[in-house]
Amino acid sequence: MWETPLQRPPYTHYTNDGATRIDGIYMTGPLRKRRQGDETIVAPFSDHSAVAVRLTNPHQISSRKMRLWKMNISLLEDNTFRDTLMLLWYKWKMTGKYYPNKTSWWDRYVKQRVRQTFQRERASRNGDRKDMEDFYYAPIYDAVRFPPPSPLPATENVAITN
């Protein structure tokens, strides 16, 4: 897998007296077919350089039809939201008896509600942020759109003396 170029081979270990390199790295056939490239990079945790190998991903991570959602865990730092989530959790737990097992209960009922709760909270906070931005930016936009009459009354009769 490791193909060293003829001129200026990449060394993977440097000392005061010289440098050494890895001459061979072995990979299985299927991995070698997926190899896109390799490079040596500095590894701060070692006195050797690391060899990074880039591989193609044989499986598509997500399709356009299947949208993935990632939970924003920073919302859990807010005590109010965490308390609300706990109350909802106790409410959701009571519905478990209507499902054949915990896995189907989680998959069909809880997962969807957790997602909706987090998305609703995020949308609410984004709306609050937008309102606050509008509050602060509106006077700036108004000052640009409607400049004050010239000259200003406070500077009309000011005499400059040295």
Secondary structure, 3 states (H helix, E strand, C coil): CCCCCCCCCCCCEECCCCEECCCCCCCCHHHHHHEEEEEEEECCCCCEEEEEEEECCCCCCCCCCCCCCCCCHHHHHCHHHHHHHHHHHHHHHHHHHHCCCHHHHHHHHHHHHHHHHHHHHHHHHHHHHHHHHHHHHHHHHHHHHCCCCCCCHHHCCCCCCC
